[in-house]
Amino acid sequence: MTAETMPRTPLVEMRDIRVAFGGVHAVDGVSIDLYPGEVVALVGGNGAGKTTLIKTLSGAHKCDSGQIFVNGEPVSIDTPRDAKEYAIETIYQTLALAENIDAPGNMFLGRELKTRFRTLDDSAMESAARQVMGRLNPKFKNLKVPVASLSGGQRQSVAIARAVHFNAKILIMDEPTAALGPAETDQVNELVAQLKAEGIGIFLISHDIHDVFDLADRISVMSQGKLVGTVNKADVTKDEVLAMIIMGIPPGQATESDLEQLHD
């Protein structure tokens, strides 16, 4: 067997994940995976279960049953700290940035570098921030201004830089282009391309079908807690994915009549 034909190991594999709230199955036997340098979009209507599913990976919510594997090894993720130990970082839609401090301060928030005199090592933190930002977003120059004054795309850069500096291999991105204009959305797309080139795997949660088709390699659709299916973006149309989201029709089973109903 050659290196080309050997099966790759997923960065993450979630198998038969189940989560219930008071008898309601928010996630009902869902299995998905993610490979290095890949973006998998997780989509579905409100209440589909996608956020609950991803919270079991980020350590924000424990699953009732099922198994998570990281690099082929079974793991227990009970807290966000556990997730970080497995190089899983979450970038929430709110970004969780401290508005009144600059990019280096945000990158090291709660993990500040200290001098041997136990004072803050501002120069070391600024140098590290310049290094990682130079790799991710060379156009970013506003290192020393409060992040409150940055554009939405620049703020995403800071949140992503924080995750990458601390060696994230698996990123969960929640609606990364929500409320961004076209130019800022392009900036985030460039960041995602750079992360993929570095072998980082990304779970992308999005309501925006255009976002999904711009960024994702594969698309996993959920409806009412179940997985409708996972498809390669290159193999489907936007209408076929919408039929999966809106009608719960498995991939490849939508008829012309089904697709026409989407535009009625």
C-alpha positions in Angstrom: 0.0 0.0 0.0 1.5 3.3 -1.0 1.4 6.5 1.0 -1.2 7.9 -1.4 -3.6 5.0 -0.9 -3.2 4.6 2.8 -6.4 5.7 4.7 -5.9 9.1 6.4 -6.8 9.5 10.0 -9.3 12.2 10.8 -8.4 15.0 13.1 -11.7 14.5 14.8 -14.3 11.8 14.5 -17.6 12.1 16.4 -19.5 8.8 16.4 -23.2 8.2 17.3 -23.4 11.4 19.5 -26.6 11.7 21.4 -27.7 14.6 23.6 -31.2 14.9 25.2 -32.8 17.7 27.2 -35.8 16.5 29.2 -36.7 13.8 26.8 -36.2 15.9 23.7 -33.4 14.5 21.5 -31.4 17.6 20.5 -28.7 15.4 18.9 -29.8 11.9 17.9 -27.1 9.5 16.8 -25.0 11.9 14.7 -21.6 10.9 13.2 -19.3 13.4 11.5 -15.5 13.7 10.9 -12.9 16.3 10.0 -9.6 15.9 8.2 -6.4 18.1 8.3 -6.6 21.1 6.1 -10.4 20.7 5.5 -13.4 22.9 6.2 -16.6 21.0 7.1 -19.7 23.2 7.3 -22.4 22.3 9.7 -25.7 23.7 8.6 -29.4 23.4 9.4 -32.4 25.5 10.6 -32.9 26.8 14.1 -33.2 23.8 16.5 -31.5 21.4 14.1 -29.0 20.4 16.8 -25.8 21.7 15.1 -24.8 24.1 18.0 -25.5 21.4 20.6 -23.4 18.9 18.6 -20.5 21.2 18.4 -20.7 22.1 22.1 -20.0 18.5 22.9 -16.7 18.9 21.0 -15.8 22.3 22.6 -16.4 20.9 26.1 -19.4 23.2 26.7 -21.8 20.3 27.0 -21.3 16.6 27.7 -22.9 14.1 25.4 -25.2 11.5 26.9 -23.7 8.8 24.7 -21.4 8.3 21.7 -17.6 8.6 21.3 -15.2 11.3 20.2 -11.9 10.5 18.6 -9.0 12.9 18.2 -6.2 11.7 15.8 -7.7 8.2 16.0 -7.6 8.0 19.8 -10.8 7.9 22.0 -11.0 11.0 24.2 -13.2 12.4 27.0 -14.1 16.1 26.6 -16.0 17.2 29.7 -14.9 20.9 29.9 -13.5 23.6 27.6 -10.1 23.0 29.3 -10.2 19.4 28.1 -10.9 20.6 24.5 -7.9 23.0 24.6 -5.7 20.1 25.7 -6.7 18.3 22.5 -5.8 21.5 20.5 -9.5 22.3 19.9 -10.3 26.0 20.0 -13.7 27.7 19.5 -14.1 31.2 17.9 -17.6 32.3 18.9 -19.7 34.8 16.9 -19.2 37.3 19.7 -15.4 36.7 19.4 -15.0 37.2 23.2 -12.5 40.0 22.9 -11.7 42.6 25.6 -12.7 45.8 23.8 -10.4 48.1 25.7 -7.1 46.4 25.1 -4.9 45.8 22.1 -4.3 42.7 19.9 -1.4 41.3 21.8 -3.3 41.8 25.1 -6.2 39.9 23.7 -4.1 37.1 22.3 -2.6 36.5 25.7 -5.6 37.3 27.8 -5.5 34.9 30.8 -2.2 33.4 29.5 0.0 36.5 29.8 3.8 36.2 29.4 5.8 37.4 32.4 9.4 38.6 32.8 11.7 37.0 35.3 10.6 39.8 37.7 7.0 38.6 37.3 5.9 41.7 35.5 4.0 41.6 32.2 6.4 41.0 29.3 4.7 43.4 26.8 7.5 43.3 24.3 7.5 39.5 24.1 3.7 39.4 23.7 3.9 42.1 21.0 6.7 40.2 19.2 4.7 36.9 19.3 1.6 38.8 18.1 3.5 40.3 15.2 4.9 36.9 14.2 1.6 35.1 14.1 -0.3 38.0 12.5 2.4 38.3 9.9 1.7 34.7 9.0 -2.1 34.9 9.0 -2.9 38.4 7.9 0.2 40.4 6.7 -2.0 43.5 6.0 -2.8 43.8 9.7 -0.9 46.7 11.2 -3.0 48.0 14.1 -1.4 46.0 16.9 -1.3 48.7 19.5 -4.8 50.1 19.3 -7.8 48.8 21.4 -9.7 46.1 19.4 -12.9 48.2 19.8 -11.5 50.5 17.0 -10.8 47.6 14.6 -13.0 46.4 11.7 -14.9 43.2 11.9 -12.5 41.4 9.7 -9.5 42.6 11.8 -11.2 41.5 15.0 -11.7 38.0 13.5 -7.9 38.1 12.7 -7.2 38.7 16.4 -9.5 35.9 17.6 -8.0 33.5 15.1 -4.4 34.5 15.9 -5.1 33.8 19.6 -6.3 30.3 18.8 -3.5 29.5 16.3 -0.7 30.9 18.6 -1.7 28.4 21.2 -1.4 25.6 18.7 -5.0 24.9 17.7 -5.2 22.1 15.2 -9.1 22.0 15.2 -11.0 25.2 15.0 -14.7 25.7 15.5 -15.9 28.9 13.8 -19.4 30.1 14.7 -20.8 32.3 11.9 -17.4 33.9 11.1 -18.7 36.4 8.5 -22.0 37.4 10.3 -22.5 41.2 10.0 -19.4 41.7 7.9 -19.3 43.6 4.6 -18.0 42.1 1.3 -14.4 43.3 1.8 -14.2 42.0 5.4 -15.8 38.7 4.3 -13.1 38.3 1.7 -10.5 39.0 4.4 -12.0 36.1 6.6 -12.0 33.9 3.5 -8.3 34.5 3.1 -7.6 33.7 6.7 -9.5 30.4 6.3 -7.5 29.6 3.2 -4.2 30.2 5.2 -5.4 28.0 8.1 -6.2 25.2 5.7 -2.8 25.5 4.1 -1.3 25.0 7.5 -3.2 21.7 8.0 -5.7 23.1 10.5 -9.2 21.5 10.3 -12.2 23.8 10.7 -15.8 23.1 11.6 -17.8 26.0 10.3 -21.3 26.7 11.7 -23.2 29.0 9.3 -26.7 30.0 8.3 -25.4 31.6 5.1 -25.4 29.2 2.1 -23.1 31.5 0.1 -20.6 31.4 3.0 -20.8 27.7 3.0 -20.1 27.4 -0.7 -17.3 29.9 -0.5 -15.5 28.2 2.4 -16.4 24.6 2.9 -15.0 21.4 1.3 -17.8 19.2 2.7 -21.2 20.1 4.1 -23.0 18.2 6.9 -26.7 19.0 7.2 -28.7 18.4 10.4 -32.5 18.5 10.9 -34.4 17.8 14.1 -31.4 16.4 15.8 -30.5 14.0 13.1 -27.9 14.0 10.3 -29.6 14.4 7.0 -26.3 13.7 5.2 -22.8 14.8 4.4 -21.8 15.8 0.9 -18.8 17.1 -1.0 -19.5 20.7 -2.0 -18.2 20.0 -5.5 -20.8 17.3 -6.0 -24.0 19.3 -5.2 -25.8 22.5 -6.1 -27.0 25.1 -3.6 -30.6 24.0 -4.3 -29.8 20.4 -3.4 -28.3 21.5 -0.1 -31.3 23.8 0.6 -33.5 20.7 0.0 -31.5 18.9 2.6 -31.9 21.8 5.1 -35.5 22.8 4.5 -37.1 19.5 3.5 -34.7 17.0 5.2 -34.3 15.2 1.9 -31.1 13.0 1.9 -28.4 13.8 -0.6 -29.1 12.7 -4.2 -32.8 12.1 -3.6 -34.3 15.5 -4.4 -36.5 15.4 -7.5 -36.9 18.3 -9.9 -40.3 18.9 -8.3 -38.7 19.2 -4.9 -36.2 21.7 -6.1 -38.9 23.7 -7.9 -40.8 24.0 -4.6 -37.8 25.8 -3.0 -38.6 28.7 -5.3 -42.4 28.8 -5.1 
